[in-house]
Amino acid sequence: MIEPVRVLIVDDDRWMTKTLADILRANGYHAEEAYSGDQALQMVSERAFNCVFTDIKMPRVNGIDLY
């Protein structure tokens, strides 16, 4: 069985994060959501993702720092 692609979506705008995650899930991806750079760093330290979509402008840990 082929595992679905694991995608992490990072954005401090919860509506945007949920919308993108819903679209990806509807298309067969395993999407998880993080609402800050700090939360995303914690998540990637615990499990692997194939792809990360991140906002660039976020408080504290921005998308560039996250990368």
Secondary structure as the mmCIF struct_conf table of DSSP 4:
data_model
#
loop_
_struct_conf.conf_type_id
_struct_conf.id
_struct_conf.beg_label_comp_id
_struct_conf.beg_label_asym_id
_struct_conf.beg_label_seq_id
_struct_conf.end_label_comp_id
_struct_conf.end_label_asym_id
_struct_conf.end_label_seq_id
HELX_LH_PP_P HELX_LH_PP_P1 ILE A 2 VAL A 5
STRN STRN1 ARG A 6 VAL A 10
BEND BEND1 ASP A 12 ASP A 12
HELX_RH_AL_P HELX_RH_AL_P1 ARG A 14 ALA A 26
TURN_TY1_P TURN_TY1_P1 ASN A 27 GLY A 28
STRN STRN2 HIS A 30 ALA A 34
BEND BEND2 TYR A 35 SER A 36
HELX_RH_AL_P HELX_RH_AL_P2 GLY A 37 GLU A 46
BEND BEND3 ARG A 47 ARG A 47
BEND BEND4 ASN A 50 ASN A 50
STRN STRN3 CYS A 51 THR A 54
BEND BEND5 ILE A 56 ILE A 56
BEND BEND6 PRO A 59 VAL A 61
HELX_RH_AL_P HELX_RH_AL_P3 GLY A 63 LEU A 66
#
